[in-house]
Amino acid sequence: MTDGSGRTAFPPAPTGLGALSASEIMAGYRRKAFTPRDVMDDTIGALETANETCNAVVTPMYEQARAEADRLTREMRAGEAKGPLAGVPVTIKDLVFVAGVPAYAGSPMNTSFVPEADAAVVSSLKAAGAIITCKTTTCESGYKLTADSPVTGITRNPWNPGRTSGGSSGGAAAGVAAGCGPIAIGTDGVGSIRVPSSFCGVFGLKPTFGLVPRSPGFSPPSWASLAHTGPITRTVADAALTLEVIAGYDLRDAASLPVSARRFDTDAGRLDGIRIGASADLGYAAVSPDVCAAFGKALAILDSCGAQVTMDGPGLDPDILEHTLKPIAFSEQAAAVASKSATDLASSEDDYRNVIDAGRRYSGTDYIKASYRRGQARNAFVKLFERVDVLVTPTVAVTAFEAGQIGVDTVDGSKVDPHLGWSPFTWPINLAGLPAATLPCGFDRDGMPIGLQIIAPWLDEPTIFRIAAAFEAAQPWAKFWPQLALREGSGGRAKG
């Protein structure tokens, strides 16, 4: 893995404690090298500095975070602090509820909404000792794959502020990439964890649908049958640790799976015996040359780790976007705001209103037909996983484009849907409810990150972590940092 200019040397790492991994923070506490208050002060400093450029924070929770850090500092000194994430900073995407904190969800319709209860994932994080630092930006109701909204404006990429962070969990990914804490919670309805993670050069996991409960809900509950909640981190181990904490059954979420708590092994090792199917285009996608080149190099690395790599794929309908995804996604988006009037929506983006109008034009029959096609797509993956253990693809067909754009309408000379056509590898996985992760695998000619997507059968997150850990050991992407993370003031306390 090179840094986009052909160099393989790693730049100096940030010196702030906010740039440490969760594992490193916990190890520092055990050594008494620093305290939760030290970590929180540096993390908040990094958030404030990065936010000036990237616009990743919606609602700061810094006063509460410092108070919680002080409490944990006292408990650690007394030998009383407990929890697998005790004293670790975490950010929460603004679609996910934190009790007593506004949940704008990027929408002018929600500017006075303050949830009374924590989402299940937030309750789990708090119980594990994590400290929530802020709510992060999203687009309006999470409807598109950037984090720009009429409430917060444009969220920018820490690798190049002229480029988008991706979305809709753009603030989450940008914060992690900029060294503003090791863990962010995002949501993913059509790629909203994986797209910004790919664009910002970090690790993002969309777990199996229902593994992480969404209760008491999103704001509003858009993408009802598609949306997953999951972690964005710099390292595989941090994502596994976070998933161990937030996965679990919740009766309030009808889609929640009654599975037992699990532990995930992220020790890097050989991939002997792993059958990896690989597809550079899923049979229908236009992909940029830089992404194709990075994908080819990633396959060679997986092969060198011992995996058996073959070119294979699920054989999906080339018209799956128009015939399957849009009738489902747009109808669910329209249903989420069914009680809203034209006056309510007047302050929303024109494009968001267009999506709502499109959703209202689909009939119930259209939705049922699309659901039938969705079942066919799921069965295609069932058959694929009889031949291979996982599928790998590029994460996104392009790298981060100009900030403020909704997308691109041309990829490698081919016309694509500007909303979703440039991310053809993410949303089919939401339709199937499969677990999938993105990990950095290279840079384009402009130095922007490129992601590799690993897709596994349902509830087989362990195999994703196994492959990702081996790739991380062979290509240690977390040693690459955007220049923004290295700026003076982005958390300045020396590592202990």
C-alpha positions as CSV (number, residue, x, y, z in Angstrom):
1,M,0.0,0.0,0.0
2,T,1.4,3.4,-1.0
3,D,0.3,6.9,-0.1
4,G,-0.9,7.9,-3.6
5,S,2.5,9.3,-4.7
6,G,4.1,5.9,-4.9
7,R,5.9,6.3,-1.5
8,T,5.6,3.5,1.0
9,A,7.2,5.4,3.9
10,F,4.8,6.2,6.7
11,P,4.4,9.9,7.7
12,P,4.8,10.8,11.3
13,A,1.7,9.9,13.4
14,P,-0.3,12.5,15.4
15,T,1.0,13.0,18.9
16,G,-2.5,13.6,20.5
17,L,-4.1,10.9,22.7
18,G,-7.3,11.2,20.6
19,A,-5.4,9.6,17.7
20,L,-4.7,6.4,19.7
21,S,-6.7,3.3,19.1
22,A,-9.2,2.1,21.8
23,S,-6.8,-0.8,22.5
24,E,-3.9,1.7,23.0
25,I,-6.0,3.9,25.3
26,M,-7.0,1.0,27.5
27,A,-3.4,-0.2,27.7
28,G,-2.3,3.3,28.6
29,Y,-4.8,3.4,31.5
30,R,-3.5,0.1,32.8
31,R,0.0,1.5,32.7
32,K,-1.2,4.7,34.4
33,A,0.4,6.6,31.5
34,F,-2.5,9.0,31.3
35,T,-6.1,9.4,32.6
36,P,-9.5,9.6,31.0
37,R,-9.4,13.3,31.5
38,D,-6.1,13.6,29.6
39,V,-7.6,11.6,26.7
40,M,-10.8,13.6,26.8
41,D,-9.0,17.0,26.7
42,D,-6.9,15.9,23.7
43,T,-9.8,14.4,21.9
44,I,-12.0,17.4,22.3
45,G,-9.1,19.6,21.1
46,A,-8.8,17.4,18.0
47,L,-12.5,17.6,17.4
48,E,-12.6,21.4,17.7
49,T,-9.6,21.7,15.3
50,A,-10.9,19.2,12.7
51,N,-14.4,20.6,12.9
52,E,-13.1,24.0,11.7
53,T,-12.1,22.4,8.4
54,C,-14.3,19.4,8.0
55,N,-17.6,20.4,9.7
56,A,-18.1,17.0,11.3
57,V,-19.8,17.9,14.6
58,V,-23.5,18.7,15.0
59,T,-23.9,18.9,18.8
60,P,-20.8,19.0,21.1
61,M,-21.2,17.1,24.4
62,Y,-17.9,18.3,25.7
63,E,-19.0,19.4,29.2
64,Q,-20.7,16.1,29.8
65,A,-17.7,14.2,28.4
66,R,-15.2,16.0,30.6
67,A,-17.4,15.4,33.7
68,E,-17.7,11.7,32.8
69,A,-13.9,11.5,32.2
70,D,-13.3,13.1,35.7
71,R,-15.6,10.5,37.3
72,L,-13.8,7.6,35.6
73,T,-10.4,9.1,36.4
74,R,-11.4,9.0,40.1
75,E,-12.7,5.5,39.8
76,M,-9.5,4.3,38.0
77,R,-7.3,5.8,40.8
78,A,-9.4,3.9,43.3
79,G,-9.3,0.7,41.2
80,E,-13.0,0.8,40.7
81,A,-13.5,1.6,37.0
82,K,-15.0,-1.3,34.9
83,G,-16.1,-1.9,31.4
84,P,-14.4,-3.0,28.2
85,L,-14.5,0.6,26.9
86,A,-14.1,2.5,30.1
87,G,-12.7,5.9,29.3
88,V,-12.7,5.5,25.5
89,P,-14.1,8.4,23.5
90,V,-17.0,7.6,21.0
91,T,-19.0,9.8,18.7
92,I,-22.6,9.1,17.7
93,K,-24.2,9.8,14.3
94,D,-27.1,12.3,14.6
95,L,-29.6,9.7,13.4
96,V,-29.0,7.7,16.6
97,F,-30.7,8.9,19.7
98,V,-28.9,10.1,22.8
99,A,-31.3,11.0,25.6
100,G,-31.6,14.7,26.3
101,V,-29.4,15.6,23.2
102,P,-31.0,17.1,20.1
103,A,-31.3,14.6,17.1
104,Y,-31.6,16.9,14.1
105,A,-30.9,14.0,11.6
106,G,-29.8,16.7,9.2
107,S,-33.5,17.8,8.7
108,P,-35.1,21.2,9.4
109,M,-38.2,19.3,10.4
110,N,-36.3,18.0,13.5
111,T,-34.6,21.1,14.9
112,S,-36.8,21.0,18.1
113,F,-36.7,17.3,18.6
114,V,-34.9,16.0,21.7
115,P,-35.3,12.2,22.4
116,E,-36.1,11.1,25.9
117,A,-34.4,7.7,25.7
118,D,-31.0,6.4,24.5
119,A,-30.9,4.1,21.5
120,A,-29.9,0.6,22.5
121,V,-26.5,1.0,21.0
122,V,-25.9,4.1,23.2
123,S,-27.1,2.4,26.3
124,S,-24.7,-0.5,25.6
125,L,-21.8,1.9,25.0
126,K,-22.5,3.8,28.2
127,A,-22.7,0.5,30.2
128,A,-19.3,-0.5,28.8
129,G,-17.8,2.8,30.1
130,A,-17.4,4.6,26.8
131,I,-17.6,8.4,26.9
132,I,-19.7,10.1,24.2
133,T,-18.1,13.3,22.9
134,C,-20.5,14.6,20.3
135,K,-23.2,13.9,17.7
136,T,-21.8,13.9,14.2
137,T,-23.2,15.1,10.9
138,T,-25.4,13.3,8.4
139,C,-27.4,14.3,5.4
140,E,-31.2,14.9,5.7
141,S,-32.7,11.8,7.3
142,G,-29.7,9.8,5.9
143,Y,-31.2,9.7,2.4
144,K,-28.0,10.1,0.3
145,L,-24.4,9.1,0.3
146,T,-22.9,12.4,1.4
147,A,-23.2,14.1,4.8
148,D,-24.4,17.5,3.5
149,S,-27.6,18.9,4.9
150,P,-29.7,22.1,5.2
151,V,-29.0,22.0,8.9
152,T,-25.3,21.6,9.0
153,G,-24.0,22.4,5.6
154,I,-21.2,20.5,3.8
155,T,-19.0,17.9,5.6
156,R,-15.6,17.7,4.1
157,N,-12.9,15.1,3.8
158,P,-9.8,15.4,6.1
159,W,-7.6,14.1,3.3
160,N,-8.6,17.0,1.1
161,P,-11.2,19.5,2.3
162,G,-12.2,20.2,-1.3
163,R,-13.6,16.7,-1.4
164,T,-16.6,15.1,0.2
165,S,-16.4,12.9,3.2
166,G,-19.0,10.7,1.8
167,G,-22.1,9.8,3.8
168,S,-24.4,9.6,5.3
169,S,-22.2,8.8,8.2
170,G,-19.7,11.4,6.9
171,G,-19.0,13.2,10.2
172,A,-18.4,9.9,11.9
173,A,-15.8,8.8,9.3
174,A,-14.1,12.2,9.0
175,G,-13.7,12.4,12.8
176,V,-12.0,9.0,13.1
177,A,-9.8,9.7,10.1
178,A,-8.7,13.1,11.6
179,G,-7.7,11.5,14.9
180,C,-10.6,12.7,16.9
181,G,-11.2,9.5,18.9
182,P,-10.9,5.9,17.9
183,I,-14.6,4.9,17.6
184,A,-17.6,6.3,15.8
185,I,-21.1,4.9,15.5
186,G,-22.7,5.2,12.1
187,T,-25.7,3.8,10.3
188,D,-25.9,2.2,6.8
189,G,-29.0,2.0,4.7
190,V,-27.4,1.9,1.2
191,G,-23.7,2.2,2.1
192,S,-23.7,5.0,4.6
193,I,-21.0,3.4,6.9
194,R,-18.9,1.9,4.1
195,V,-18.9,4.8,1.6
196,P,-17.6,7.5,4.0
197,S,-15.2,5.0,5.6
198,S,-13.8,4.2,2.1
199,F,-13.6,7.9,1.2
200,C,-11.9,8.8,4.5
201,G,-9.5,5.8,4.6
202,V,-10.8,4.1,7.7
203,F,-12.4,0.7,8.7
204,G,-16.2,0.5,8.6
205,L,-18.4,-2.4,9.4
206,K,-22.1,-3.0,8.5
207,P,-23.1,-6.0,10.6
208,T,-25.7,-8.6,9.7
209,F,-29.1,-6.9,9.6
210,G,-30.6,-7.2,13.1
211,L,-27.4,-8.0,14.9
212,V,-27.2,-4.5,16.4
213,P,-30.6,-3.2,17.5
214,R,-31.8,0.1,16.3
215,S,-34.4,0.8,19.0
216,P,-35.8,3.1,19.9
217,G,-35.3,4.2,16.3
218,F,-33.9,6.6,13.9
219,S,-35.2,10.1,13.3
220,P,-37.3,9.6,11.3
221,P,-37.2,5.8,10.8
222,S,-36.2,5.9,7.1
223,W,-34.8,3.0,5.2
224,A,-36.7,0.7,7.6
225,S,-35.9,-2.6,6.1
226,L,-32.4,-1.6,4.9
227,A,-30.7,0.3,7.8
228,H,-27.9,-1.2,10.0
229,T,-26.0,0.3,12.8
230,G,-22.3,-0.3,13.2
231,P,-18.8,0.9,14.1
232,I,-16.3,3.1,12.2
233,T,-12.7,2.8,13.5
234,R,-9.1,3.0,12.5
235,T,-8.3,-0.6,13.4
236,V,-9.9,-4.0,13.0
237,A,-9.5,-4.8,16.7
238,D,-11.4,-1.7,17.7
239,A,-14.3,-2.5,15.4
240,A,-14.4,-6.1,16.8
241,L,-14.4,-4.7,20.4
242,T,-17.1,-2.3,19.6
243,L,-19.3,-4.9,18.0
244,E,-18.9,-7.1,21.0
245,V,-20.4,-4.3,23.1
246,I,-23.2,-3.1,20.8
247,A,-24.5,-6.4,19.4
248,G,-27.4,-8.0,21.2
249,Y,-31.1,-8.6,21.3
250,D,-33.6,-5.8,22.0
251,L,-37.3,-6.6,22.1
252,R,-38.2,-3.0,21.0
253,D,-36.7,-3.7,17.5
254,A,-38.8,-6.1,15.5
255,A,-35.7,-6.9,13.3
256,S,-33.4,-7.6,16.3
257,L,-31.9,-11.1,16.3
258,P,-31.9,-13.2,19.5
259,V,-28.2,-14.1,19.3
260,S,-25.9,-14.7,22.2
261,A,-23.0,-12.4,23.0
262,R,-19.9,-13.3,21.0
263,R,-16.1,-12.6,21.1
264,F,-14.3,-11.9,17.9
265,D,-10.7,-13.0,17.2
266,T,-8.6,-10.4,15.4
267,D,-5.2,-12.0,15.7
268,A,-3.6,-11.7,12.3
269,G,-2.8,-15.1,10.8
270,R,-2.6,-17.0,7.5
271,L,-5.8,-17.3,5.4
272,D,-5.1,-20.8,4.3
273,G,-8.3,-22.6,3.5
274,I,-10.4,-19.4,3.0
275,R,-12.2,-19.4,-0.4
276,I,-12.5,-15.8,-1.6
277,G,-14.7,-14.9,-4.5
278,A,-13.8,-11.7,-6.2
279,S,-15.7,-9.4,-8.5
280,A,-14.4,-6.1,-9.8
281,D,-17.8,-5.0,-11.2
282,L,-20.6,-7.4,-10.1
283,G,-21.1,-7.9,-13.8
284,Y,-22.7,-4.5,-14.5
285,A,-20.8,-1.7,-12.7
286,A,-18.7,1.0,-14.2
287,V,-15.5,1.4,-12.1
288,S,-12.7,4.0,-12.2
289,P,-9.3,2.8,-13.4
290,D,-7.6,3.8,-10.1
291,V,-10.1,1.8,-8.1
292,C,-9.6,-1.2,-10.4
293,A,-5.9,-1.1,-10.0
294,A,-6.0,-0.9,-6.2
295,F,-8.5,-3.8,-6.2
296,G,-6.2,-5.9,-8.3
297,K,-3.3,-5.3,-5.9
298,A,-5.5,-6.1,-2.9
299,L,-6.4,-9.5,-4.5
300,A,-2.7,-10.2,-4.8
301,I,-2.2,-9.5,-1.1
302,L,-5.0,-11.8,-0.1
303,D,-3.5,-14.5,-2.3
304,S,-0.1,-13.9,-0.6
305,C,-1.8,-14.4,2.8
306,G,-2.8,-17.9,1.7
307,A,-6.4,-17.3,0.6
308,Q,-7.8,-19.1,-2.5
309,V,-8.9,-16.2,-4.7
310,T,-11.2,-16.9,-7.7
311,M,-13.1,-14.5,-9.9
312,D,-16.8,-15.1,-8.9
313,G,-19.9,-13.2,-8.0
314,P,-23.6,-13.5,-7.3
315,G,-24.9,-12.8,-10.8
316,L,-27.3,-10.0,-9.8
317,D,-29.9,-8.4,-12.1
318,P,-28.1,-5.5,-13.9
319,D,-31.3,-3.5,-13.4
320,I,-31.4,-4.1,-9.6
321,L,-31.1,-0.4,-8.8
322,E,-34.2,0.7,-10.7
323,H,-36.3,-2.5,-10.3
324,T,-35.5,-3.5,-6.7
325,L,-33.7,-0.9,-4.6
326,K,-35.5,2.3,-5.6
327,P,-39.0,1.0,-5.1
328,I,-38.1,-0.2,-1.7
329,A,-35.8,2.6,-0.5
330,F,-37.7,5.5,-1.9
331,S,-41.1,4.1,-0.7
332,E,-39.7,3.6,2.8
333,Q,-38.3,7.1,2.8
334,A,-41.7,8.5,1.8
335,A,-43.4,6.5,4.4
336,A,-41.1,7.9,7.1
337,V,-42.4,11.4,6.4
338,A,-46.0,10.4,5.4
339,S,-47.5,12.7,8.1
340,K,-45.5,15.7,6.9
341,S,-47.1,18.4,4.8
342,A,-45.6,20.4,2.0
343,T,-45.1,23.2,4.5
344,D,-43.2,20.9,6.8
345,L,-40.9,19.9,3.9
346,A,-40.5,23.4,2.5
347,S,-37.1,23.9,4.2
348,S,-35.8,20.5,3.0
349,E,-33.4,20.1,0.1
350,D,-35.0,20.0,-3.4
351,D,-33.4,16.7,-4.1
352,Y,-34.7,15.2,-0.8
353,R,-38.3,16.3,-1.8
354,N,-37.8,14.7,-5.2
355,V,-36.9,11.4,-3.5
356,I,-40.0,11.7,-1.4
357,D,-42.2,12.4,-4.4
358,A,-40.7,9.5,-6.3
359,G,-41.4,7.2,-3.3
360,R,-45.0,8.3,-3.2
361,R,-45.4,7.4,-6.8
362,Y,-44.6,3.7,-6.2
363,S,-47.7,1.6,-5.5
364,G,-48.0,-1.1,-3.0
365,T,-47.8,-3.6,-5.9
366,D,-44.5,-2.0,-6.9
367,Y,-43.1,-2.5,-3.4
368,I,-44.2,-6.1,-3.3
369,K,-42.7,-6.9,-6.7
370,A,-39.5,-5.2,-5.7
371,S,-39.5,-7.3,-2.5
372,Y,-39.8,-10.5,-4.6
373,R,-36.8,-9.4,-6.6
374,R,-35.0,-8.7,-3.4
375,G,-35.6,-12.3,-2.4
376,Q,-34.1,-13.4,-5.7
377,A,-31.0,-11.3,-5.0
378,R,-30.7,-12.8,-1.5
379,N,-30.9,-16.3,-3.0
380,A,-28.2,-15.4,-5.5
381,F,-25.9,-14.8,-2.5
382,V,-27.0,-18.0,-0.9
383,K,-25.8,-19.9,-3.9
384,L,-22.6,-17.9,-4.1
385,F,-21.7,-18.8,-0.6
386,E,-22.0,-22.5,-1.4
387,R,-18.9,-21.9,-3.7
388,V,-16.9,-19.4,-1.7
389,D,-16.6,-18.3,1.9
390,V,-16.7,-14.6,1.3
391,L,-17.0,-12.1,-1.6
392,V,-14.7,-9.2,-2.1
393,T,-15.3,-6.2,-4.3
394,P,-14.2,-2.5,-4.4
395,T,-16.2,-0.6,-1.8
396,V,-17.0,2.3,-4.1
397,A,-16.5,2.7,-7.8
398,V,-14.9,6.1,-7.4
399,T,-12.9,8.0,-4.8
400,A,-14.1,11.1,-3.0
401,F,-15.5,13.7,-5.4
402,E,-15.9,17.5,-5.1
403,A,-17.5,18.5,-1.8
404,G,-21.0,19.8,-2.1
405,Q,-22.0,17.5,-5.0
406,I,-24.6,14.7,-4.5
407,G,-22.5,12.3,-6.6
408,V,-21.0,11.8,-10.0
409,D,-23.0,11.0,-13.2
410,T,-20.1,9.5,-15.1
411,V,-17.7,6.7,-14.2
412,D,-14.9,5.8,-16.6
413,G,-16.8,7.3,-19.5
414,S,-20.1,5.5,-18.6
415,K,-23.3,7.3,-17.5
416,V,-24.5,6.3,-14.0
417,D,-27.2,7.4,-11.6
418,P,-25.8,10.4,-9.7
419,H,-27.4,9.3,-6.5
420,L,-26.4,5.7,-6.2
421,G,-24.8,4.5,-9.5
422,W,-21.3,5.4,-8.4
423,S,-21.7,3.2,-5.3
424,P,-22.9,0.0,-7.0
425,F,-21.2,-2.4,-4.6
426,T,-22.8,-1.2,-1.3
427,W,-26.6,-1.2,-1.5
428,P,-27.0,-4.8,-2.9
429,I,-25.6,-5.9,0.4
430,N,-28.2,-4.0,2.3
431,L,-30.9,-5.6,0.2
432,A,-29.6,-9.0,1.3
433,G,-28.9,-8.0,4.9
434,L,-25.4,-9.4,4.8
435,P,-22.5,-8.3,6.9
436,A,-19.8,-6.3,5.1
437,A,-16.8,-4.2,5.9
438,T,-14.6,-1.8,4.1
439,L,-10.9,-1.5,4.7
440,P,-8.3,0.8,3.1
441,C,-6.4,-0.8,0.3
442,G,-4.7,2.1,-1.5
443,F,-4.9,5.6,-2.8
444,D,-5.7,7.1,-6.2
445,R,-3.4,9.4,-8.2
446,D,-4.6,12.4,-6.1
447,G,-3.8,10.7,-2.8
448,M,-7.4,10.0,-1.9
449,P,-8.2,6.7,-0.1
450,I,-9.6,3.6,-1.9
451,G,-11.6,0.9,0.0
452,L,-11.8,-2.9,-0.3
453,Q,-15.2,-4.5,0.6
454,I,-15.4,-7.9,2.3
455,I,-18.9,-9.5,2.3
456,A,-19.6,-12.6,4.3
457,P,-22.6,-14.9,4.9
458,W,-25.2,-13.9,7.5
459,L,-23.8,-13.7,11.0
460,D,-20.3,-14.6,9.8
461,E,-18.6,-11.4,11.0
462,P,-15.8,-13.6,12.4
463,T,-14.5,-14.4,8.9
464,I,-14.6,-10.7,8.0
465,F,-12.5,-9.9,11.0
466,R,-10.1,-12.8,10.2
467,I,-9.5,-11.6,6.6
468,A,-9.4,-7.9,7.6
469,A,-6.9,-8.6,10.3
470,A,-4.6,-10.5,7.9
471,F,-4.9,-7.7,5.3
472,E,-4.2,-5.0,8.0
473,A,-1.1,-6.9,9.1
474,A,0.1,-7.0,5.5
475,Q,-0.9,-3.5,4.6
476,P,-1.0,-1.4,7.9
477,W,-3.3,1.4,6.7
478,A,-3.7,3.0,10.1
479,K,-0.1,4.3,9.8
480,F,-1.2,6.7,7.1
481,W,-2.8,9.9,8.3
482,P,-4.3,12.9,6.5
483,Q,-2.4,16.1,6.9
484,L,-5.2,17.6,8.9
485,A,-4.6,15.1,11.7
486,L,-1.0,16.2,11.9
487,R,-1.7,19.9,12.3
488,E,-0.6,21.6,15.4
489,G,-3.5,21.8,17.8
490,S,-5.2,18.5,16.7
491,G,-4.7,17.2,20.2
492,G,-1.2,17.9,21.5
493,R,-0.4,15.8,24.5
494,A,2.4,13.4,23.9
495,K,1.5,9.7,24.0
496,G,2.4,7.9,27.2
